[in-house]
């Protein structure tokens, strides 16, 4: 028995709807989709995530930016995990191992 072949999909940059991986424009909201050159690399950037983490990290602003809404709310309620979570996120962002809400690494600075 073979596993079913699933069509490749991606998440719309704007409305977060699941769309075809080859779509240039989201059929739901009409937003043009950025073309990813590397598979597994996020469309988000390190510099905005780093600045948000540095200035508003205890409020989880960087996690909201990268699409991690649930953990952003937790970080907001615990003031950055009592400072520990904020520090770990800062180190992860600086070393290039921080991931976005889709599990892709954030590797580009600008």
N, C-alpha and C positions, 0 to 999 in steps of 0.2 A: 504494500500500500504506500503510495507516495503522498507527500504533503501537498496541499493546494498551493498554487502559485498566486500570491497576492500582488495586485498592482502597486507600483511604487507611489508613495504619497509624501507630502510635506505639509507643514502648517502655514497658513497665511500669515504674513508678517504683520498685518493690521488687525484682522478680525479673529485670528487664531482658529479658523475653520480648517478642517482637513481637506486638502485639494490635491489634484494630480501633480506629481513631481515635475512634470514638464510644463505646467501652466505658467504663462508669462503674466497673466492678469487673473486675479481671484474672481471666479464666477459669482461669488456671493456679494462681495463689497466693491469690486472693480478696482482694487488697489494693484498697481504694478508690483510684481514680485522681483526682489533682487535675485540675481543669478549667482549661485554659490559655485566657486571655483574648486573648492576642496570639500569632499564628503566628510562629515563629522566635525566641521568647523562652524562655529556660530556666526551669525550675522551681527551680533552685538560686538561692541568694542571695549578694549581694556581701559582706555583713558576715562571715558565717562563712568564706568563701573568703579574705577579706582577713586575718582574724585567724589562720587556719591558715597562710597564707603568711608572715605576719610572724613568728609564733612557731616554726613548724615547717616553714617553706618549704624549708630546705636538705635536708629529708627527703622533700619532695614531697607533704606531707599535703594541701595544697590541690588538687593534681591528682587524688589519690584521691577527694577529696570531690566533684569535678565529674565524675567518671567517666572520667578519662584515666589508666587503670591502667598502660598500657605506658610512657608518658612519666613517670608517677609513680615507677615502678621505676627508670627511668634517672636521674631526678633524685635518688632515694634513693642509688643507687650512686655518683653523681658529686658528692654533696653540693651539690645545687642547680646543677649544671653549673659547678662551681667558683665559685659565687656570681653568675655572670653571668645564668644562666637564672632564678635566684631574683629578681634585680633586675628583669629584663624582665617576669616574671610579675606582680610587685608593681605596676609601672607600668601594665600592661594591665588589672589588676583595678581600680585606682584610676580609670582613664579610662573604664571601662565597655566595653572592647572584648575582654575575656577571654571565651572560649567554652567551653562544657561538652563532654563526650564525644560529644554528638550534633551538635555544630557550632552550637548555638544560643547567642546572646549572653546573658550573665548581666547583667541590668539592674536588678533590684529589690534594694534594700538589706536589707529585712527581710521 
